[in-house]
Amino acid sequence: GLRVIGESPYEIEKNNGQTFWILDFSMLHKSEKTVDLREARDRFQQAFAAIWAGDLESDGFNRLVLGASLSGREISILRAYARYMRQVGFPFSQQYIEDTLSHYPDLATGLVNLFAKRFDPKHKGSEKGQSDLIKKLTEQLDRVESLDDDRIIRRYMDMIIATLRTNYYQLDENKQS
């Protein structure tokens, strides 16, 4: 979701002669959405560090970190469902699915919220909240311009609703998945 438009390298030499480099990148966000850097900074840095460490995949879904205000971990929900879609013969490529969700960030956020309403232990027994969210997502689908995009988002909704259980909310002692 970012395009690098400039790079400024800075060389730092310690007293012992050891040299380090700091690279300062200037970037533009590809979407038309204004990004509040104060609000997005920690989420972006955590996702970037996870990608760098190999704990998060580097793909087009990560545009949703800034575009839909989702964490890298939340995006992994959408990535997993997309992979499953591909396994069961859904005709659209992962890149097309990524582009669809990036084009409709509010719906991407809504899908993650639907997943949370269904499975987050904090929301147990919130069937009314799920129904309200499904109704809201269905209404938002009226704004979707492409029939293919509509099919993708509806497939996400159907799969989330059909999912019976998940281990997404089971964390280890370090609060990591």
N, C-alpha and C positions, 0 to 999 in steps of 0.2 A: 503494500500500500504506500510505500515511500519511494521517492525518486531522489537519488543523490544529485545535487546540482553543483556541489563544490566540496573541496577537501583542503584543509590547511594542516600540514604536518609541522609538529614542533619537536625539536630534538632537545633532550635534557641530559646533561652529563653530570654525574655525581662526582664528588671529590675524589673517589677512588678510580675514576676514569671510566666507569661503567656507563654505557649510553642507553637511554630509553627514548621511545618515541610516543608522542600523543598525537592521535589523528582526530581532528575536529571536522565533522561532516556537516554540511548544510543540506537540508532535505526539504522536499515539498511533498505534501500528502496528495495523493491522486484523486481523492474524492472531493466533491464540492462542499462537503460538511466541514464546518469550522471545528478545529480540535482544541480543546482547553488543555494546554500543556501541563498546567499544575495538576489537573485532575487525572490526566493520562500518564504522567511521568512514571510513577511507580509500576503501573500495569505494563507499560511499554518496556521499561528496564528489566522487569522480571521475565517477560516473554523473550526479550533479546538474550538475556543471560541463559535462559533455558535452551534456546536454540543453539547458542554458542557451545553449551555444555553437552549438547546432543540429547537432551531430555525432552525436547519439543521439536517436531518436524518443521523444516523450513519449506513452506508451501504457500499457496495463495489464500488459504484459510486465515493466515496470520494478519491479513488486511483487516480482519474484524477486531483486532486489538484496538485500533484507533477508530475504524469505521463504525463499529457497533458497540464500542466500550465493553468488550468481553475480555476476560483474562485468557491466557494461553491454555489453562486447564479447562475452562468452559468451552473454548474452541475445540478442544479434543473430543467433546461430545459430538459436535457437528461433523468432525472429521471421521469419527468411528461410524456414524450412521452413513456417511457418504461411501465409505469403504464397503459397508454391508450392501448398500444399494448396488454397487458395481459387482459384487460377488453374486448377487441374485439376478443379474442380467439387466439391470436398469440401463437404458440406452445412452445416458448422458455421461460424458467424461468427468473426471474429478475437476478438471479446470473449469468446465462449464458450470458445474455445481458451485465451485468457489466464486465464480463471476456472478452467478445468480444471487448468492447470499450477500456478496459485497454490494450488489446493486440495490438490495433491499435490507439494509442493516437493521431496521426496526423489526422486520420479520425474523431475522436471524436471532436477535435478542429475545423476541417472543418465543421462539422455539426452545431456546435454552431455559427461559423462564417456565415454559410448559414442562420440560424435563424436571426442573427443580420442584415444581408444584406436585408432580407425580411421585418423586422419589426422595426428596430431601426430608430427612427425619423431622426437621423443624416444621414442615408443612403437612405432616400426617393428618389424614382425615379432612383434607381441603378439597373435596370433590366439587363443591360449589365454586371455589377459586379456579379449579381446572376448567369447569364448564364455561365460566366467564371468560377465561383466557382463550379457550378454543373459539368461542363466539367472536371475540375481538380479533383474533388472527384470521378467522374466516372473513370478517368484514374488511380487514386490511388487504386480503387477497384480491378484492375488487379493483385495487389500484395497480395490480401487477399487469404489465403491458403484454407480456409474451405468454402464450399457452404453455410453452416448454417450461418457463420459469414457474408458472402456476403448478404444473405437474410436479416439479421438484419440491416446492415448498409443501404442497399437499402430501407428497410421499413422506417427507420428514414428519409432518403432523401425524400421519397414519402410523408410522413406525414407532414414534414416541408413545402414542396411545396404546399400541399393541405390545410394547415392551412390558414384561411382567416384573422384572427385577434387575438390579444393577449393583455392582460393587464400587461405583463411582464415589460414594460417600464413606467408604471404609478407608481410613487413613492409618498410617503407621504411627509409631510413637513420636516421630518428628513432624507430625501433621502433614505428611507427604502421601501422595497416592501410590 
